[in-house]
Amino acid sequence: MKKKQWLLYLAGVAALVALALWARGHIHFQWSVFRDQIRHLNWALIVLGVGMIYLGYVFRALRWARLMRPQKRVSAFSLLGSQVIGFTGVALFGRLADLVRPYLVARRTQLSLTSQVGVYTVERMFDLASMALIFAAALRFAPGLASLPHHETLEHAALLGLLVAIALGMFAVAVRIAGRAVAGAAERILAALSPKLAGTVAGKILAFRDGLNAVGGVSDFLLILVVSLAMWGMIVVAYLATMRSFLLSPQLSNISLARVLVLMAVSMAGSIIFLPVVGWFTQIAFIATTMTVFFNVPSEPALGCAAMLLVVTFLSVVPIGLLWARFEHISVKRVSEESEMAAEETSRAPA
């Protein structure tokens, strides 16, 4: 394990210990109540949540296939395994395995890794823009916003989300029109701080430009945006169904869409740096603490709900991903390492 990875891992452990110490002094926890919460779950809603997450992978494959069309026409089903195995790698080995999907797609389609990293970068832009639009629209129009703690701050956050989406669109247009000039400007600005960082950022902007070439025009853009919004709508349904499955907790069984989106945003922020195994527990602690502090959810259902959210939205892919990888004779650990090394070699190559 590299020094950087060790430092991240130790930081995660430290954060987990700090949360545990804080909870020990501030939260009274009863395991019997926790067991009752789990025992009386509405399992039909849990199954619905898992189904929405699985269907989301199909939409990811559809979107990736559409973004690849200028390079090579492939069926969405042929890319589904790469999506499932890639997210399995992230669930097991953390964000360091994020490039497994472009690596597997590149290997499967005989295209360059750089081209698929470009597709991955554009995909992430659509993800961020879609979630910003959903978050902003729901917090602006969803009923019950006034009942949220710090609702004025959340309204400002909704406006910020819209501004972020607009800024991403403007940046994408600039990169599409003059990608090499934008990359060169970024490299000159960052060169004083770190030549290596400057080169990496410039390379990512050029990869982003190459990925944007897949968006042929307004119709392509709108189609990909609709697919992205539909996919993120499914993820919202998965969160909502999972939280409302806790029948013994009125705070959760009747939770509003606005509160679900707030917790979803917190969950995604906490998963930006997701470490192997330790990240599972830090994520659970982070979400449970948010529920308890901001929404007055008792600690027992909060912990159970946070754990179930992790299972439904993040870990449920692991069994099918491992089976798929075994069927295709792929080692998830090996491709995680190979994708990281290949990405490093690509970033060192001259643009």
The 8 nearest C-alpha neighbors of each residue, nearest first, counted from 0:
[[1, 4, 5, 2, 3, 8, 6, 336],
 [2, 0, 4, 3, 5, 6, 7, 8],
 [1, 3, 5, 4, 6, 0, 7, 8],
 [4, 2, 6, 5, 1, 7, 0, 8],
 [5, 3, 7, 1, 6, 2, 8, 0],
 [4, 6, 8, 2, 3, 7, 9, 1],
 [5, 7, 3, 9, 4, 8, 10, 2],
 [8, 6, 10, 4, 5, 9, 11, 3],
 [7, 9, 5, 11, 6, 10, 4, 12],
 [10, 8, 12, 6, 11, 7, 13, 5],
 [11, 9, 7, 13, 8, 12, 6, 14],
 [12, 10, 14, 8, 9, 13, 15, 7],
 [11, 13, 9, 15, 14, 10, 16, 8],
 [12, 14, 10, 16, 11, 15, 9, 17],
 [15, 13, 17, 11, 12, 16, 10, 18],
 [14, 16, 12, 18, 281, 13, 17, 19],
 [17, 15, 19, 13, 18, 14, 20, 12],
 [16, 18, 14, 20, 15, 19, 13, 21],
 [19, 17, 21, 15, 16, 20, 22, 14],
 [18, 20, 16, 22, 17, 21, 23, 15],
 [21, 19, 23, 17, 18, 22, 16, 24],
 [20, 22, 18, 19, 23, 24, 17, 25],
 [23, 21, 25, 19, 26, 24, 20, 18],
 [24, 22, 20, 21, 25, 26, 19, 27],
 [23, 25, 22, 21, 26, 20, 27, 19],
 [24, 26, 22, 23, 21, 27, 20, 28],
 [27, 25, 22, 23, 28, 24, 298, 21],
 [26, 28, 29, 25, 23, 298, 24, 22],
 [27, 29, 26, 298, 299, 30, 33, 32],
 [30, 28, 31, 32, 33, 299, 27, 298],
 [29, 31, 33, 32, 34, 28, 299, 35],
 [32, 30, 34, 33, 29, 35, 36, 299],
 [31, 33, 35, 30, 34, 29, 36, 299],
 [32, 34, 299, 30, 36, 31, 35, 300],
 [33, 35, 31, 37, 36, 32, 38, 30],
 [36, 34, 38, 32, 37, 33, 39, 31],
 [37, 35, 33, 34, 39, 38, 247, 300],
 [36, 38, 34, 40, 35, 39, 33, 303],
 [37, 39, 35, 36, 40, 34, 33, 41],
 [40, 38, 37, 36, 35, 41, 246, 247],
 [39, 41, 245, 244, 37, 42, 38, 246],
 [40, 42, 244, 43, 44, 39, 245, 246],
 [41, 43, 45, 44, 40, 46, 244, 47],
 [44, 42, 46, 45, 41, 47, 244, 48],
 [43, 45, 47, 240, 42, 46, 41, 244],
 [44, 46, 42, 48, 47, 241, 43, 49],
 [47, 45, 43, 49, 48, 44, 50, 42],
 [48, 46, 44, 50, 45, 49, 43, 51],
 [47, 49, 237, 45, 51, 46, 50, 240],
 [50, 48, 52, 46, 311, 51, 47, 53],
 [49, 51, 47, 53, 48, 52, 46, 54],
 [50, 52, 54, 48, 233, 49, 53, 237],
 [51, 53, 55, 49, 50, 54, 234, 312],
 [54, 52, 50, 55, 56, 51, 49, 57],
 [55, 53, 51, 57, 56, 52, 50, 58],
 [54, 56, 52, 58, 230, 53, 57, 51],
 [57, 55, 59, 58, 53, 54, 60, 82],
 [58, 56, 60, 54, 55, 59, 61, 79],
 [57, 59, 61, 55, 56, 60, 62, 230],
 [60, 58, 56, 62, 57, 61, 63, 55],
 [59, 61, 63, 75, 57, 79, 58, 62],
 [62, 60, 75, 58, 64, 59, 63, 65],
 [61, 63, 65, 59, 60, 64, 58, 66],
 [62, 64, 66, 60, 65, 61, 59, 67],
 [63, 65, 67, 61, 75, 62, 66, 60],
 [64, 66, 62, 63, 67, 68, 61, 223],
 [65, 67, 213, 63, 64, 68, 62, 118],
 [68, 66, 64, 65, 70, 69, 71, 63],
 [67, 69, 72, 71, 70, 65, 66, 64],
 [70, 68, 213, 67, 71, 66, 72, 212],
 [71, 69, 68, 67, 72, 213, 110, 114],
 [70, 72, 68, 67, 69, 73, 108, 110],
 [73, 71, 68, 67, 74, 70, 64, 69],
 [74, 72, 64, 71, 75, 77, 68, 67],
 [73, 75, 76, 77, 64, 72, 78, 61],
 [74, 76, 61, 60, 64, 78, 77, 79],
 [77, 75, 79, 78, 74, 60, 80, 57],
 [76, 78, 75, 74, 79, 80, 73, 81],
 [79, 77, 76, 81, 75, 80, 60, 82],
 [78, 80, 76, 82, 60, 81, 77, 83],
 [81, 79, 83, 82, 78, 84, 323, 77],
 [80, 82, 84, 78, 79, 100, 83, 85],
 [83, 81, 85, 79, 80, 84, 100, 86],
 [82, 84, 80, 320, 86, 85, 81, 87],
 [85, 83, 320, 87, 81, 86, 82, 80],
 [86, 84, 100, 99, 82, 88, 87, 83],
 [85, 87, 89, 88, 83, 84, 90, 82],
 [88, 86, 84, 317, 90, 85, 89, 320],
 [87, 89, 85, 91, 86, 90, 92, 96],
 [90, 88, 93, 86, 96, 92, 87, 94],
 [89, 91, 87, 88, 93, 92, 314, 86],
 [92, 90, 88, 89, 275, 93, 87, 276],
 [93, 91, 275, 89, 88, 90, 96, 274],
 [94, 92, 274, 89, 275, 273, 95, 90],
 [93, 95, 97, 96, 273, 89, 272, 274],
 [94, 96, 93, 97, 92, 89, 339, 98],
 [97, 95, 335, 89, 94, 98, 99, 88],
 [98, 96, 94, 95, 99, 89, 100, 85],
 [99, 97, 100, 96, 101, 338, 102, 339],
 [98, 100, 85, 102, 338, 97, 96, 335],
 [99, 101, 85, 103, 102, 98, 81, 82],
 [102, 100, 115, 104, 103, 98, 116, 99],
 [101, 103, 99, 105, 100, 104, 338, 112],
 [104, 102, 106, 100, 105, 101, 81, 107],
 [103, 105, 107, 101, 106, 102, 108, 100],
 [106, 104, 110, 102, 112, 108, 103, 107],
 [107, 105, 103, 109, 104, 108, 102, 110],
 [106, 108, 104, 105, 109, 103, 110, 78],
 [107, 109, 105, 110, 106, 104, 71, 73],
 [110, 108, 106, 105, 107, 111, 104, 112],
 [111, 109, 105, 108, 112, 106, 114, 115],
 [112, 110, 113, 114, 105, 115, 109, 106],
 [111, 113, 115, 105, 114, 102, 116, 110],
 [114, 112, 116, 111, 115, 117, 206, 345],
 [113, 115, 117, 111, 112, 116, 118, 209],
 [116, 114, 118, 101, 117, 112, 113, 119],
 [117, 115, 119, 113, 118, 114, 101, 120],
 [116, 118, 210, 206, 207, 120, 115, 114],
 [119, 117, 210, 115, 121, 116, 120, 122],
 [118, 120, 116, 122, 117, 121, 115, 123],
 [121, 119, 117, 123, 122, 118, 207, 116],
 [122, 120, 124, 118, 123, 119, 210, 207],
 [123, 121, 119, 125, 120, 124, 118, 126],
 [124, 122, 126, 120, 121, 125, 127, 119],
 [125, 123, 121, 127, 122, 126, 128, 120],
 [124, 126, 128, 122, 123, 127, 129, 121],
 [127, 125, 123, 129, 124, 128, 130, 122],
 [126, 128, 124, 130, 125, 129, 131, 123],
 [127, 129, 164, 131, 125, 126, 130, 124],
 [130, 128, 132, 126, 228, 131, 127, 125],
 [129, 131, 133, 127, 132, 128, 134, 126],
 [130, 132, 160, 128, 134, 129, 133, 135],
 [131, 133, 129, 135, 130, 134, 136, 161],
 [134, 132, 130, 136, 135, 131, 137, 129],
 [133, 135, 131, 137, 132, 136, 130, 138],
 [134, 136, 157, 132, 138, 133, 137, 160],
 [137, 135, 139, 133, 138, 134, 132, 140],
 [138, 136, 141, 140, 134, 139, 135, 133],
 [139, 137, 135, 136, 141, 140, 257, 134],
 [138, 140, 136, 137, 135, 141, 154, 157],
 [139, 141, 137, 138, 136, 142, 144, 135],
 [140, 142, 137, 138, 139, 257, 144, 143],
 [143, 141, 144, 140, 257, 255, 145, 256],
 [142, 144, 146, 145, 141, 255, 147, 257],
 [143, 145, 146, 147, 142, 257, 150, 141],
 [144, 146, 143, 147, 150, 148, 142, 151],
 [147, 145, 144, 143, 148, 150, 149, 142],
 [148, 146, 150, 145, 144, 149, 143, 258],
 [147, 149, 150, 146, 293, 294, 145, 151],
 [150, 148, 152, 151, 147, 153, 145, 146],
 [149, 151, 153, 147, 152, 148, 145, 154],
 [152, 150, 154, 153, 149, 155, 145, 148],
 [151, 153, 155, 150, 149, 154, 156, 157],
 [152, 154, 156, 150, 155, 151, 157, 149],
 [155, 153, 157, 151, 156, 152, 150, 158],
 [154, 156, 158, 152, 153, 157, 159, 151],
 [157, 155, 153, 159, 154, 158, 160, 152],
 [158, 156, 135, 160, 154, 159, 155, 153],
 [157, 159, 155, 161, 160, 156, 162, 135],
 [158, 160, 156, 162, 157, 161, 163, 155],
 [161, 159, 131, 157, 163, 158, 162, 135],
 [160, 162, 164, 158, 163, 159, 132, 135],
 [161, 163, 159, 165, 160, 164, 166, 158],
 [164, 162, 166, 160, 161, 165, 159, 167],
 [163, 165, 128, 161, 167, 162, 166, 131],
 [164, 166, 162, 168, 163, 167, 161, 169],
 [167, 165, 163, 169, 168, 164, 162, 170],
 [168, 166, 170, 164, 165, 169, 171, 163],
 [167, 169, 165, 171, 166, 170, 172, 164],
 [170, 168, 166, 172, 171, 167, 173, 165],
 [169, 171, 173, 167, 172, 168, 166, 174],
 [170, 172, 168, 174, 169, 173, 175, 167],
 [171, 173, 175, 169, 170, 174, 176, 168],
 [174, 172, 170, 176, 171, 175, 177, 169],
 [175, 173, 178, 171, 177, 172, 176, 208],
 [174, 176, 172, 173, 208, 178, 177, 171],
 [177, 175, 173, 174, 172, 178, 171, 208],
 [178, 176, 174, 180, 179, 175, 173, 181],
 [179, 177, 174, 181, 180, 175, 208, 182],
 [178, 180, 182, 181, 177, 183, 205, 174],
 [181, 179, 183, 177, 182, 178, 184, 174],
 [182, 180, 178, 184, 183, 179, 185, 177],
 [183, 181, 201, 179, 185, 180, 184, 204],
 [182, 184, 180, 186, 181, 185, 179, 187],
 [185, 183, 181, 187, 186, 182, 180, 188],
 [186, 184, 182, 188, 183, 187, 189, 181],
 [185, 187, 197, 183, 189, 184, 188, 201],
 [188, 186, 184, 190, 185, 189, 183, 197],
 [187, 189, 185, 186, 190, 184, 191, 197],
 [190, 188, 197, 186, 192, 191, 187, 185],
 [189, 191, 194, 187, 193, 197, 192, 188],
 [192, 190, 189, 193, 188, 194, 187, 197],
 [193, 191, 189, 190, 194, 196, 197, 188],
 [192, 194, 196, 190, 195, 191, 197, 189],
 [195, 193, 190, 197, 196, 198, 192, 191],
 [194, 196, 198, 193, 197, 199, 190, 200],
 [197, 195, 199, 193, 198, 194, 200, 189],
 [198, 196, 186, 189, 194, 190, 200, 195],
 [197, 199, 201, 195, 196, 200, 202, 186],
 [198, 200, 196, 202, 201, 197, 346, 195],
 [201, 199, 203, 197, 202, 198, 196, 204],
 [200, 202, 182, 198, 204, 203, 199, 186],
 [201, 203, 199, 205, 200, 204, 198, 206],
 [204, 202, 206, 200, 205, 201, 207, 199],
 [203, 205, 207, 201, 206, 202, 182, 208],
 [206, 204, 208, 202, 207, 203, 178, 209],
 [205, 207, 117, 203, 209, 208, 204, 202],
 [206, 208, 117, 204, 210, 205, 209, 120],
 [209, 207, 205, 211, 206, 210, 175, 178],
 [210, 208, 206, 212, 207, 211, 117, 205],
 [209, 211, 117, 118, 207, 212, 208, 213],
 [212, 210, 208, 213, 214, 209, 207, 175],
 [211, 213, 210, 209, 214, 215, 208, 175],
 [212, 214, 66, 211, 69, 215, 210, 67],
 [215, 213, 212, 211, 219, 216, 220, 66],
 [214, 216, 213, 219, 212, 217, 220, 218],
 [217, 215, 219, 218, 214, 220, 221, 213],
 [216, 218, 220, 219, 221, 215, 214, 222],
 [217, 219, 221, 220, 216, 222, 215, 223],
 [220, 218, 222, 216, 217, 221, 214, 215],
 [219, 221, 217, 223, 218, 222, 214, 224],
 [220, 222, 224, 218, 219, 223, 225, 217],
 [221, 223, 219, 225, 224, 220, 218, 226],
 [224, 222, 226, 220, 225, 221, 227, 219],
 [223, 225, 227, 221, 222, 226, 228, 220],
 [226, 224, 228, 222, 227, 223, 221, 229],
 [227, 225, 223, 229, 224, 228, 230, 222],
 [226, 228, 224, 230, 225, 229, 223, 231],
 [229, 227, 225, 231, 129, 230, 226, 232],
 [230, 228, 232, 226, 227, 231, 225, 233],
 [231, 229, 227, 233, 55, 232, 228, 58],
 [232, 230, 234, 228, 233, 229, 227, 235],
 [231, 233, 229, 235, 230, 234, 228, 236],
 [234, 232, 236, 230, 231, 51, 235, 237],
 [233, 235, 231, 237, 236, 232, 52, 238],
 [236, 234, 232, 238, 237, 233, 239, 231],
 [235, 237, 239, 233, 234, 238, 240, 232],
 [238, 48, 236, 234, 240, 235, 239, 51],
 [239, 237, 235, 241, 236, 240, 242, 234],
 [238, 240, 236, 242, 237, 241, 243, 235],
 [241, 239, 44, 243, 237, 242, 238, 48],
 [242, 240, 244, 238, 45, 239, 243, 237],
 [241, 243, 239, 244, 240, 251, 245, 238],
 [242, 244, 252, 240, 251, 245, 241, 239],
 [243, 245, 41, 241, 40, 242, 246, 44],
 [246, 244, 40, 243, 252, 247, 248, 251],
 [245, 247, 252, 248, 244, 40, 39, 41],
 [248, 246, 245, 36, 249, 39, 252, 40],
 [247, 249, 250, 251, 246, 245, 252, 300],
 [250, 248, 252, 251, 253, 247, 246, 254],
 [249, 251, 248, 254, 253, 252, 296, 294],
 [250, 252, 254, 243, 249, 253, 248, 242],
 [251, 253, 243, 249, 246, 245, 254, 248],
 [254, 252, 251, 249, 250, 243, 255, 248],
 [253, 255, 251, 252, 250, 243, 258, 256],
 [256, 254, 257, 258, 259, 253, 143, 142],
 [255, 257, 259, 258, 260, 254, 141, 239],
 [256, 258, 260, 255, 259, 138, 141, 137],
 [259, 257, 261, 260, 255, 256, 262, 254],
 [258, 260, 256, 262, 261, 257, 263, 239],
 [259, 261, 263, 257, 258, 262, 264, 256],
 [260, 262, 258, 264, 263, 259, 265, 257],
 [263, 261, 265, 259, 264, 260, 266, 258],
 [262, 264, 260, 266, 261, 265, 259, 267],
 [263, 265, 261, 267, 262, 266, 260, 268],
 [266, 264, 262, 268, 263, 267, 269, 261],
 [265, 267, 263, 269, 264, 268, 262, 270],
 [268, 266, 270, 264, 269, 265, 263, 271],
 [267, 269, 265, 266, 270, 271, 264, 272],
 [268, 270, 266, 267, 271, 265, 282, 272],
 [269, 271, 273, 267, 272, 268, 266, 282],
 [272, 270, 268, 269, 273, 267, 94, 266],
 [273, 271, 270, 94, 274, 269, 93, 278],
 [272, 274, 93, 270, 278, 94, 271, 275],
 [273, 275, 93, 278, 277, 276, 8, 272],
 [274, 276, 92, 93, 277, 278, 91, 273],
 [277, 275, 278, 279, 274, 91, 280, 92],
 [278, 276, 279, 280, 275, 274, 281, 11],
 [277, 279, 274, 281, 273, 276, 280, 275],
 [280, 278, 282, 276, 277, 281, 283, 309],
 [279, 281, 283, 282, 278, 277, 284, 15],
 [280, 282, 278, 284, 15, 283, 279, 285],
 [283, 281, 285, 279, 280, 284, 278, 286],
 [284, 282, 305, 280, 286, 306, 285, 281],
 [285, 283, 281, 287, 282, 286, 288, 280],
 [284, 286, 282, 288, 283, 287, 281, 289],
 [287, 285, 289, 283, 288, 284, 305, 282],
 [288, 286, 301, 302, 290, 284, 305, 289],
 [287, 289, 291, 285, 286, 290, 284, 292],
 [290, 288, 286, 292, 287, 291, 293, 285],
 [291, 289, 294, 287, 288, 296, 293, 292],
 [290, 292, 296, 295, 288, 289, 294, 293],
 [291, 293, 289, 290, 295, 288, 294, 296],
 [294, 292, 290, 289, 291, 295, 148, 296],
 [295, 293, 290, 296, 291, 292, 289, 148],
 [296, 294, 291, 292, 293, 297, 290, 250],
 [295, 297, 291, 294, 290, 301, 250, 298],
 [298, 296, 299, 291, 300, 301, 295, 290],
 [297, 299, 301, 300, 302, 291, 28, 296],
 [298, 300, 33, 302, 301, 297, 303, 32],
 [301, 299, 303, 302, 304, 298, 297, 36],
 [300, 302, 287, 298, 304, 299, 303, 296],
 [303, 301, 287, 305, 299, 300, 304, 298],
 [302, 304, 300, 306, 301, 305, 307, 299],
 [303, 305, 307, 301, 306, 302, 300, 308],
 [306, 304, 283, 308, 302, 287, 307, 303],
 [307, 305, 309, 303, 304, 308, 283, 302],
 [308, 306, 310, 304, 309, 305, 311, 303],
 [309, 307, 305, 311, 310, 306, 312, 304],
 [308, 310, 306, 313, 307, 312, 311, 314],
 [309, 311, 314, 307, 308, 315, 313, 312],
 [312, 310, 308, 315, 49, 309, 313, 307],
 [313, 311, 309, 308, 310, 52, 314, 315],
 [312, 314, 309, 310, 315, 311, 90, 316],
 [313, 315, 310, 316, 317, 90, 311, 309],
 [314, 316, 311, 310, 317, 313, 312, 49],
 [315, 317, 314, 319, 320, 318, 87, 313],
 [316, 318, 320, 87, 314, 315, 319, 321],
 [319, 317, 321, 320, 316, 322, 315, 314],
 [318, 320, 322, 321, 317, 316, 323, 83],
 [321, 319, 84, 317, 323, 83, 318, 322],
 [320, 322, 324, 318, 323, 319, 317, 325],
 [323, 321, 319, 325, 324, 320, 326, 318],
 [322, 324, 326, 320, 325, 321, 319, 327],
 [323, 325, 329, 321, 327, 326, 322, 328],
 [326, 324, 328, 322, 327, 323, 329, 321],
 [325, 327, 323, 324, 328, 322, 329, 321],
 [326, 328, 324, 325, 329, 323, 322, 80],
 [329, 327, 325, 326, 324, 330, 323, 331],
 [330, 328, 324, 327, 325, 331, 334, 326],
 [329, 331, 333, 332, 334, 324, 328, 325],
 [332, 330, 334, 333, 88, 329, 335, 324],
 [333, 331, 335, 330, 334, 336, 88, 92],
 [332, 334, 330, 336, 335, 331, 337, 329],
 [333, 335, 337, 331, 336, 332, 338, 330],
 [336, 334, 96, 332, 338, 333, 337, 99],
 [335, 337, 333, 339, 334, 338, 340, 332],
 [338, 336, 334, 340, 339, 335, 341, 333],
 [339, 337, 341, 335, 340, 336, 99, 102],
 [338, 340, 342, 336, 337, 341, 343, 335],
 [339, 341, 343, 337, 342, 338, 344, 336],
 [342, 340, 338, 344, 343, 339, 337, 345],
 [341, 343, 345, 339, 340, 344, 338, 346],
 [344, 342, 340, 346, 345, 341, 339, 347],
 [345, 343, 341, 347, 342, 346, 340, 348],
 [344, 346, 342, 348, 347, 343, 341, 113],
 [347, 345, 343, 344, 348, 342, 199, 202],
 [348, 346, 344, 345, 343, 349, 199, 198],
 [347, 349, 345, 346, 344, 350, 343, 202],
 [350, 348, 347, 346, 345, 202, 198, 344],
 [349, 348, 202, 205, 346, 201, 347, 198]]
